[in-house]
């Protein structure tokens, strides 16, 4: 519906911006905002956020595998020593490791060509465990053609800078190879 008595330009006070002025001012403000290095100082910039909350990715990957000798019998509900994990970290730094665990087994005297069981965990061990109870971690193991299970894992006491990799299986196994691999994620 058209206005019966429209407002004309001379009736609008000079202090009120016209459409062209408002559009130009908004464009200039938008350009200045986009060009600013930190237009919202109450929020972290991408660089500040990365520095504060960044996932610690490896600078260089240090990998070590600890493998038990071939053809071994693992008794259920008994701690089994796989081998020594050397140079866990230095005494003055923290460490974070991704650990993968694989078991290749023997069935009827025949070694299988694939990993029968596999599991993984993230651990953060100290450099040297002087004494007391070892921290136990539970690892969900996926089985190739059997029921999945959880086993207990710990790094036992083995001296300065080295820790014994120990597993506690809930079942009996005749294993061809048990291997634990550690990849350092943080220094």
C-alpha positions as CSV (number, residue, x, y, z in Angstrom):
1,X,0.0,0.0,0.0
2,X,1.5,3.3,-1.1
3,X,2.1,6.1,1.5
4,X,-0.3,8.9,1.2
5,X,2.1,11.4,2.6
6,X,5.8,10.1,1.9
7,X,8.8,11.7,3.6
8,X,11.0,13.6,1.2
9,X,14.8,14.1,1.3
10,X,14.6,17.7,2.6
11,X,12.6,16.4,5.6
12,X,15.3,13.9,6.7
13,X,17.8,15.5,9.2
14,X,21.4,15.7,7.8
15,X,22.8,13.7,10.8
16,X,21.0,10.5,9.6
17,X,23.1,8.5,7.2
18,X,21.7,7.8,3.8
19,X,21.7,4.2,2.2
20,X,24.9,4.8,0.2
21,X,26.7,6.1,3.3
22,X,25.6,3.2,5.5
23,X,26.6,0.7,2.9
24,X,30.0,2.3,2.5
25,X,30.5,2.4,6.3
26,X,29.5,-1.2,6.7
27,X,31.9,-2.3,3.9
28,X,34.8,-0.4,5.5
29,X,34.1,-1.8,8.9
30,X,33.9,-5.3,7.5
31,X,37.2,-4.9,5.7
32,X,38.9,-3.5,8.8
33,X,37.6,-6.4,10.9
34,X,38.8,-9.0,8.4
35,X,42.2,-7.3,8.1
36,X,42.8,-7.2,11.9
37,X,45.2,-9.8,13.3
38,X,43.2,-10.3,16.4
39,X,39.7,-8.8,16.1
40,X,38.3,-10.8,19.1
41,X,40.9,-10.6,21.9
42,X,38.6,-12.4,24.3
43,X,39.0,-15.6,22.1
44,X,42.1,-17.5,21.3
45,X,43.5,-17.1,17.8
46,X,44.2,-20.2,15.8
47,X,47.9,-20.0,16.7
48,X,47.2,-19.5,20.4
49,X,44.7,-22.4,20.4
50,X,47.1,-24.7,18.6
51,X,49.8,-23.8,21.2
52,X,47.6,-24.4,24.1
53,X,45.5,-27.4,23.1
54,X,47.5,-29.0,20.4
55,X,47.7,-32.8,20.3
56,X,51.3,-33.6,20.9
57,X,52.4,-35.0,17.6
58,X,55.8,-36.6,17.3
59,X,58.7,-34.5,16.3
60,X,60.5,-37.7,15.4
61,X,59.0,-41.1,15.8
62,X,60.9,-43.4,18.1
63,X,59.7,-47.0,17.8
64,X,60.8,-50.0,19.7
65,X,59.5,-53.6,19.6
66,X,59.8,-56.1,22.4
67,X,59.2,-59.6,21.3
68,X,59.1,-62.8,23.3
69,X,61.1,-65.8,22.1
70,X,59.4,-68.1,19.6
71,X,57.2,-71.0,20.6
72,X,56.1,-70.2,24.1
73,X,53.5,-71.5,26.5
74,X,51.4,-68.8,28.2
75,X,49.4,-70.0,31.2
76,X,46.1,-68.3,32.0
77,X,46.1,-65.9,35.0
78,X,49.9,-65.7,35.3
79,X,52.1,-62.8,34.6
80,X,54.2,-63.4,31.5
81,X,57.4,-61.4,30.8
82,X,57.6,-60.4,27.1
83,X,61.0,-58.6,27.3
84,X,62.5,-55.3,28.4
85,X,61.3,-51.9,27.1
86,X,64.5,-49.9,27.1
87,X,64.9,-46.1,27.3
88,X,61.4,-45.5,28.3
89,X,62.3,-41.8,28.5
90,X,64.8,-39.6,30.2
91,X,64.5,-38.9,33.9
92,X,63.6,-35.2,33.3
93,X,60.9,-35.5,30.6
94,X,57.4,-36.7,30.3
95,X,56.5,-39.3,27.8
96,X,53.4,-40.7,26.0
97,X,53.5,-43.9,24.0
98,X,51.1,-45.7,21.7
99,X,51.5,-49.4,22.4
100,X,50.3,-52.1,20.1
101,X,50.3,-55.7,21.1
102,X,50.2,-58.7,18.8
103,X,50.1,-62.4,19.3
104,X,50.8,-65.0,16.6
105,X,49.9,-68.5,17.7
106,X,50.5,-72.1,16.9
107,X,47.6,-74.4,16.3
108,X,48.2,-78.2,16.1
109,X,51.9,-77.6,15.6
110,X,51.3,-75.3,12.7
111,X,52.4,-71.7,13.0
112,X,49.7,-69.3,11.6
113,X,50.8,-66.7,9.1
114,X,48.8,-63.9,10.6
115,X,48.3,-62.2,14.0
116,X,45.7,-64.1,15.9
117,X,45.1,-61.4,18.6
118,X,45.7,-57.7,18.5
119,X,45.1,-54.8,20.9
120,X,46.4,-51.3,21.6
121,X,46.8,-48.8,24.5
122,X,48.2,-45.4,25.3
123,X,50.6,-45.4,28.2
124,X,52.6,-42.7,30.0
125,X,55.3,-44.4,32.1
126,X,57.9,-42.9,34.4
127,X,61.6,-43.3,33.7
128,X,62.4,-45.7,36.5
129,X,60.1,-47.7,38.7
130,X,61.9,-48.0,42.0
131,X,59.5,-50.2,43.8
132,X,55.9,-50.8,44.9
133,X,53.0,-52.0,42.9
134,X,53.1,-51.5,39.1
135,X,50.3,-49.7,37.4
136,X,48.1,-52.2,35.5
137,X,46.3,-51.3,32.3
138,X,43.7,-53.4,30.6
139,X,43.9,-53.9,26.9
140,X,41.0,-55.1,24.8
141,X,42.3,-57.8,22.5
142,X,40.5,-58.6,19.2
143,X,40.6,-62.3,18.2
144,X,40.8,-63.6,14.7
145,X,38.3,-66.4,15.0
146,X,37.7,-66.6,18.8
147,X,36.0,-64.6,21.5
148,X,37.6,-61.2,22.2
149,X,39.0,-60.7,25.6
150,X,40.8,-58.2,27.9
151,X,44.3,-58.8,29.2
152,X,46.2,-57.0,31.9
153,X,49.4,-55.2,30.9
154,X,52.1,-53.6,33.1
155,X,55.6,-52.3,32.9
156,X,57.4,-54.1,35.7
157,X,60.6,-53.0,37.5
158,X,63.7,-53.7,35.5
159,X,66.2,-51.0,36.5
160,X,66.9,-47.4,35.5
161,X,65.6,-46.5,32.1
162,X,64.3,-50.0,31.3
163,X,60.9,-51.6,32.2
164,X,59.9,-55.2,31.9
165,X,56.8,-55.7,29.6
166,X,54.5,-58.1,31.4
167,X,51.1,-59.5,30.3
168,X,48.4,-61.4,32.2
169,X,46.3,-63.5,29.8
170,X,42.9,-64.8,30.9
171,X,43.5,-67.9,28.7
172,X,46.1,-70.5,27.9
173,X,48.0,-70.0,24.7
174,X,50.8,-71.8,22.7
175,X,52.2,-68.7,21.0
176,X,54.6,-68.4,18.1
177,X,55.3,-64.8,18.8
178,X,54.2,-62.1,21.2
179,X,55.2,-58.6,20.2
180,X,54.6,-55.3,21.9
181,X,55.6,-52.2,19.9
182,X,55.9,-48.7,21.4
183,X,55.8,-45.5,19.5
184,X,56.7,-42.3,21.4
185,X,54.1,-39.7,20.8
186,X,55.6,-37.0,23.1
187,X,59.0,-36.0,24.5
